[in-house]
Amino acid sequence: SGAVPKFESGRLASVSMYGEGTFTSPKRSLIANARAQAELQAKSSLSSFFETQLQQGSLYQSLVDSSEVTSEAGITEGEAIELRRTTSFISENTSAVLKGIVKLDECVDTEEKFVLVRMGWKPDFVEQIGQNHRDINSSESTSDNVNNSNRDLQSPGIKYIEVNSTGFGQSYDDAIRSALRYAISQVFGY
């Protein structure tokens, strides 16, 4: 995990961030949790790269319950049940930088039980988000300043903004919600 900058002509062109998450069993919900953990780790490495005041924390609880059964023949079989609960959080003071992050690649290894993600950041992404936000604000303020006589001359309509986004989740509905949240954040700059 970490951040790898790319410079072109002495100027920062992009930053690739890598994160890793682990899971105990190849179950969809555990893989989704590991994916979120890896993405959070990658975002944290970007903020560390920029030396911002980002607060990162994690709460970790682990419980291992084991039992052993010995047969009459003296063969002992054991079973261990591992319960893990990890809650990670990031409190950001530099939300504009983190808004420009996109997921570039993901690898899930069910045999070794880990998820690797590669995320990317470019100054252009942040500029585009800011420009979309300014365009929306300027169109709203322009429409507020139009007097009543001009309103009758304008044709009513809806402004369409096309945004391509990818969502991930434990279910199809979760993936759709994730993609919609990401698209809204691109348009409105949240």
TAVEN-V571691 format. One record per run of one state. SS is the DSSP state (H for helix, E for strand, - for the rest). FROM is the first residue (numbers start at 1). TO is the last residue. Records with the same first field share a line. If there is no record, write none. Layout:
SS=FROM-TO / FROM-TO
This chain:
-=1-1 / 9-10 / 23-27 / 50-54 / 71-75 / 92-94 / 100-100 / 110-113 / 122-122 / 146-147 / 154-171 / 189-190
E=2-8 / 11-22 / 55-70 / 76-91 / 101-109 / 114-121
H=28-49 / 95-99 / 123-145 / 148-153 / 172-188
